[in-house]
């Protein structure tokens, strides 16, 4: 779907495997377990739910799920030529484009998070491409200072105008990318669909991001895993198992997507203030929030901040956040006061 500007989503296999292993015991006979899977947004989705009296068959429900995700993709994918986001990206400055309800929901929350964190910027698509982490060809040379300065001038949520009529940009060349929020929004939409059919015990996953509600049979909690960030390439190891309750869950990190160039290692996460890839000690961020979209955006924003600023932001805003950093002695961890009940 969107440009891959974070490593959110790399935990899909680990999370689904753990969830299935921990959820197969002691079911009440009257609860039916259903598992659905498919493809969306350039990745996969997995849905598991328990239902006493199904309003729809699993196949009927999956048709509705696929239709919801198709609409989200058509609105927000930069890989679909005539998508809503690409239509806006081609728009000249100072021209208002009417936008759909889905698009408005995502751009509104993206702007709110950007203003609050200062490190989430959904206008960075071309800058991400310039560094080689977008859909375009990876560069073989570091962008020049002039190229970076020119690109930074064309980005920034302060260059967006959102009103009742629609959305506009104040500079030519500004482009949106919802890679940090669209998957989470898709999860929230699927969760809303499930709840509209009175399904209240479920797990929805798209590309490693999750939303969980209710519980499993016999009052069992849902369990998820945080991945061990210093595992060897090709390995998947569990760092910690959580009981997140009813919540959206997102994890971001800089330990999978990077490349070497001119003797330096560049991560895939970019600081919008400088236009440069981040270089600090924070390697993994897990955020819990009722909205998977908000958790998704916050995980990216906190990763860009670094360990100390992310801790301060989490405590200031009373966010359930779990951080993993690296030091000379090995990995160091931090759980915010709001996160501790889930450990």
Secondary structure, 3 states (H helix, E strand, C coil): CCCCCCCCCCCHHHHHHHHHHCCCCCCCCCCEEEEEEEEECCEEEEEEEEECCCCCCHHHHHHHHHHHHHHHHHHHCCCCCCCHHHHHHCCCCCCCECCCHHHHHHHHHHHHHHHHHCCCCCCEHHHHHHHCCCCCCCCCCCCCHHHHHHHHCCCCHHHEEEECCEEEECCCCCECCCCCCHHHHHHHHHHHHHHHCCCCEEEEEECCEEEEECCEHHHECCCEEEECCCCCCCCCCEEEEECCCCEEEEEEECCCCEEEECCEEEECCEECCCCEECCCCEEEEEEEECCHHHHHHHHHHHHHHCHHHHHHHHHHCCCEEEEEEEECCEEEEEECCCCHHHC
